[in-house]
Amino acid sequence: MTDTIGIVMAGGNSTRFGEDKPFFEVDGKPMYRHIVDAMAQSGVCDDIMVSTNSRLSGRFRDMPVKVDVERFKDKGPLAGIYTFADAYPDKRLLIISCDTPYISPEWIRTLHEVALDDQSIVVTRAGDRLHPLVGIYQGDGLASDIEELLTTDRRSMKALFAERKTIEVNSTLYNIDVADFLNINRKADLH
């Protein structure tokens, strides 16, 4: 049986936000803790870790962290996913960006249930918006497919989806409010 590792993506530089987003408090706790708590409450994760950069790695004192492998340092979310896919090739990777603090445990369970039936990538669609960093990444050869993309400087998530079977799970079919997937890029997004 394949274990599921919950991975909080927190490796960006937060340039549009103006300070390090993972540690910005929303409703009384840091954004990354909202994701950790939702993952824990979902009951689907065997482990929960943080994907981050070397500058921030020491600030997650309560969580195990992994920093992107050196050769793909600062290459975006695909580098973080690659780092985990390479280290844990037989695991299912639940990927959630730290700047989506309203994600629900129910939605995580829904994605996980879809992923159990397939070896595809499973990502969230909320209305007309795709959320590639609210999804499950899995399957044989995932690390090598991402490595090929990063080596040829194709860093978009769409490039990965073109290479591997991807299932988009539409939240509206499950009566999940699109506000659950609010991606906070600027402080103004909180108002």
One Martini backbone bead per residue (centre of mass of N, CA, C, O) as a GRO file, in nm:
protein
  191
    1MET     BB    1   0.096   0.036   0.022
    2THR     BB    2   0.052   0.371  -0.029
    3ASP     BB    3   0.171   0.642   0.094
    4THR     BB    4   0.103   0.968   0.242
    5ILE     BB    5   0.240   1.289   0.176
    6GLY     BB    6   0.236   1.589   0.324
    7ILE     BB    7   0.286   1.905   0.137
    8VAL     BB    8   0.414   2.215   0.211
    9MET     BB    9   0.430   2.491   0.010
   10ALA     BB   10   0.730   2.712   0.115
   11GLY     BB   11   0.954   2.847  -0.127
   12GLY     BB   12   0.900   3.129  -0.166
   13ASN     BB   13   0.954   3.498  -0.175
   14SER     BB   14   0.703   3.697  -0.145
   15THR     BB   15   0.706   3.966  -0.321
   16ARG     BB   16   0.398   4.054  -0.334
   17PHE     BB   17   0.352   4.046  -0.014
   18GLY     BB   18   0.634   4.152   0.165
   19GLU     BB   19   0.644   3.868   0.313
   20ASP     BB   20   0.650   3.573   0.472
   21LYS     BB   21   0.378   3.380   0.427
   22PRO     BB   22   0.391   3.128   0.616
   23PHE     BB   23   0.401   3.344   0.885
   24PHE     BB   24   0.141   3.467   0.834
   25GLU     BB   25  -0.138   3.571   1.003
   26VAL     BB   26  -0.445   3.376   1.010
   27ASP     BB   27  -0.660   3.351   1.243
   28GLY     BB   28  -0.398   3.315   1.462
   29LYS     BB   29  -0.216   3.174   1.228
   30PRO     BB   30  -0.008   3.047   1.033
   31MET     BB   31  -0.050   2.952   0.718
   32TYR     BB   32   0.091   2.672   0.728
   33ARG     BB   33  -0.084   2.560   0.969
   34HIS     BB   34  -0.347   2.529   0.816
   35ILE     BB   35  -0.244   2.299   0.638
   36VAL     BB   36  -0.148   2.102   0.849
   37ASP     BB   37  -0.423   2.075   0.993
   38ALA     BB   38  -0.588   1.975   0.749
   39MET     BB   39  -0.419   1.724   0.700
   40ALA     BB   40  -0.459   1.596   0.978
   41GLN     BB   41  -0.780   1.600   0.974
   42SER     BB   42  -0.817   1.411   0.719
   43GLY     BB   43  -0.643   1.125   0.762
   44VAL     BB   44  -0.431   1.068   0.493
   45CYS     BB   45  -0.160   1.112   0.647
   46ASP     BB   46   0.155   0.977   0.738
   47ASP     BB   47   0.290   1.252   0.658
   48ILE     BB   48   0.436   1.584   0.735
   49MET     BB   49   0.571   1.845   0.525
   50VAL     BB   50   0.823   2.082   0.409
   51SER     BB   51   0.863   2.294   0.131
   52THR     BB   52   1.176   2.472   0.087
   53ASN     BB   53   1.413   2.701   0.154
   54SER     BB   54   1.710   2.784   0.300
   55ARG     BB   55   1.614   3.053   0.433
   56LEU     BB   56   1.347   2.905   0.585
   57SER     BB   57   1.407   2.621   0.719
   58GLY     BB   58   1.459   2.721   1.033
   59ARG     BB   59   1.145   2.825   1.088
   60PHE     BB   60   1.038   2.513   1.102
   61ARG     BB   61   1.045   2.381   1.411
   62ASP     BB   62   0.768   2.180   1.392
   63MET     BB   63   0.899   2.069   1.111
   64PRO     BB   64   0.968   1.887   0.853
   65VAL     BB   65   1.222   1.941   0.600
   66LYS     BB   66   1.269   2.036   0.249
   67VAL     BB   67   1.513   2.110   0.019
   68ASP     BB   68   1.598   2.180  -0.266
   69VAL     BB   69   1.780   2.075  -0.490
   70GLU     BB   70   2.051   2.237  -0.605
   71ARG     BB   71   2.003   2.214  -0.927
   72PHE     BB   72   1.681   2.335  -0.856
   73LYS     BB   73   1.717   2.599  -0.746
   74ASP     BB   74   1.472   2.830  -0.799
   75LYS     BB   75   1.237   2.649  -0.992
   76GLY     BB   76   0.996   2.607  -0.825
   77PRO     BB   77   0.747   2.379  -0.766
   78LEU     BB   78   0.873   2.144  -0.928
   79ALA     BB   79   1.122   2.119  -0.746
   80GLY     BB   80   0.972   2.030  -0.493
   81ILE     BB   81   0.838   1.781  -0.612
   82TYR     BB   82   1.094   1.642  -0.704
   83THR     BB   83   1.234   1.607  -0.431
   84PHE     BB   84   1.011   1.409  -0.328
   85ALA     BB   85   0.990   1.205  -0.565
   86ASP     BB   86   1.288   1.115  -0.534
   87ALA     BB   87   1.281   1.035  -0.223
   88TYR     BB   88   0.955   0.918  -0.275
   89PRO     BB   89   0.861   0.710  -0.524
   90ASP     BB   90   0.625   0.532  -0.347
   91LYS     BB   91   0.461   0.796  -0.302
   92ARG     BB   92   0.208   1.001  -0.210
   93LEU     BB   93   0.158   1.353  -0.304
   94LEU     BB   94   0.042   1.608  -0.103
   95ILE     BB   95  -0.026   1.924  -0.247
   96ILE     BB   96   0.008   2.245  -0.065
   97SER     BB   97  -0.019   2.565  -0.051
   98CYS     BB   98   0.040   2.805   0.196
   99ASP     BB   99  -0.172   3.025   0.037
  100THR     BB  100  -0.432   2.813   0.131
  101PRO     BB  101  -0.589   2.842   0.437
  102TYR     BB  102  -0.904   2.726   0.351
  103ILE     BB  103  -0.863   2.446   0.341
  104SER     BB  104  -1.020   2.134   0.351
  105PRO     BB  105  -1.040   1.818   0.472
  106GLU     BB  106  -1.259   1.725   0.273
  107TRP     BB  107  -1.102   1.786   0.012
  108ILE     BB  108  -0.865   1.605   0.067
  109ARG     BB  109  -1.030   1.344   0.071
  110THR     BB  110  -1.134   1.363  -0.216
  111LEU     BB  111  -0.865   1.353  -0.363
  112HIS     BB  112  -0.772   1.085  -0.239
  113GLU     BB  113  -0.996   0.906  -0.351
  114VAL     BB  114  -0.925   0.952  -0.647
  115ALA     BB  115  -0.620   0.858  -0.625
  116LEU     BB  116  -0.668   0.554  -0.545
  117ASP     BB  117  -0.781   0.474  -0.854
  118ASP     BB  118  -0.495   0.594  -0.942
  119GLN     BB  119  -0.179   0.729  -1.108
  120SER     BB  120  -0.260   1.008  -1.120
  121ILE     BB  121  -0.295   1.324  -1.139
  122VAL     BB  122  -0.455   1.539  -0.884
  123VAL     BB  123  -0.663   1.823  -0.931
  124THR     BB  124  -0.795   2.143  -0.887
  125ARG     BB  125  -1.125   2.266  -0.963
  126ALA     BB  126  -1.254   2.613  -0.943
  127GLY     BB  127  -1.441   2.657  -1.165
  128ASP     BB  128  -1.219   2.835  -1.386
  129ARG     BB  129  -0.992   2.724  -1.183
  130LEU     BB  130  -0.672   2.610  -1.150
  131HIS     BB  131  -0.507   2.400  -0.880
  132PRO     BB  132  -0.194   2.261  -0.877
  133LEU     BB  133  -0.145   2.323  -0.543
  134VAL     BB  134  -0.410   2.116  -0.521
  135GLY     BB  135  -0.277   1.797  -0.488
  136ILE     BB  136  -0.184   1.482  -0.649
  137TYR     BB  137   0.131   1.312  -0.666
  138GLN     BB  138   0.198   1.031  -0.890
  139GLY     BB  139   0.389   0.768  -0.993
  140ASP     BB  140   0.567   0.633  -1.218
  141GLY     BB  141   0.825   0.857  -1.312
  142LEU     BB  142   0.790   1.142  -1.191
  143ALA     BB  143   1.078   1.242  -1.143
  144SER     BB  144   1.182   1.208  -1.439
  145ASP     BB  145   0.977   1.400  -1.571
  146ILE     BB  146   1.058   1.652  -1.409
  147GLU     BB  147   1.359   1.653  -1.472
  148GLU     BB  148   1.327   1.703  -1.773
  149LEU     BB  149   1.188   1.977  -1.747
  150LEU     BB  150   1.407   2.124  -1.576
  151THR     BB  151   1.649   2.076  -1.769
  152THR     BB  152   1.466   2.235  -2.008
  153ASP     BB  153   1.311   2.481  -1.872
  154ARG     BB  154   1.017   2.346  -1.792
  155ARG     BB  155   0.820   2.492  -1.521
  156SER     BB  156   0.540   2.419  -1.580
  157MET     BB  157   0.259   2.252  -1.495
  158LYS     BB  158   0.149   2.206  -1.783
  159ALA     BB  159   0.386   2.037  -1.879
  160LEU     BB  160   0.327   1.799  -1.694
  161PHE     BB  161   0.029   1.746  -1.787
  162ALA     BB  162   0.124   1.670  -2.082
  163GLU     BB  163   0.289   1.404  -1.976
  164ARG     BB  164   0.050   1.338  -1.772
  165LYS     BB  165  -0.198   1.207  -1.624
  166THR     BB  166  -0.488   1.421  -1.556
  167ILE     BB  167  -0.705   1.509  -1.287
  168GLU     BB  168  -0.995   1.707  -1.263
  169VAL     BB  169  -1.146   1.835  -0.968
  170ASN     BB  170  -1.464   1.958  -0.921
  171SER     BB  171  -1.590   2.138  -0.659
  172THR     BB  172  -1.889   2.193  -0.752
  173LEU     BB  173  -1.972   1.881  -0.739
  174TYR     BB  174  -1.921   1.908  -0.398
  175ASN     BB  175  -2.005   2.184  -0.268
  176ILE     BB  176  -1.748   2.369  -0.286
  177ASP     BB  177  -1.615   2.653  -0.206
  178VAL     BB  178  -1.404   2.867  -0.376
  179ALA     BB  179  -1.288   3.009  -0.114
  180ASP     BB  180  -1.110   2.761  -0.021
  181PHE     BB  181  -0.892   2.853  -0.275
  182LEU     BB  182  -0.766   3.094  -0.180
  183ASN     BB  183  -0.504   3.290  -0.312
  184ILE     BB  184  -0.238   3.449  -0.136
  185ASN     BB  185  -0.042   3.718  -0.276
  186ARG     BB  186  -0.180   3.951  -0.118
  187LYS     BB  187  -0.300   4.132   0.138
  188ALA     BB  188  -0.562   4.221  -0.018
  189ASP     BB  189  -0.684   3.922  -0.034
  190LEU     BB  190  -0.799   3.935   0.277
  191HIS     BB  191  -1.054   4.156   0.223
   0.00000   0.00000   0.00000
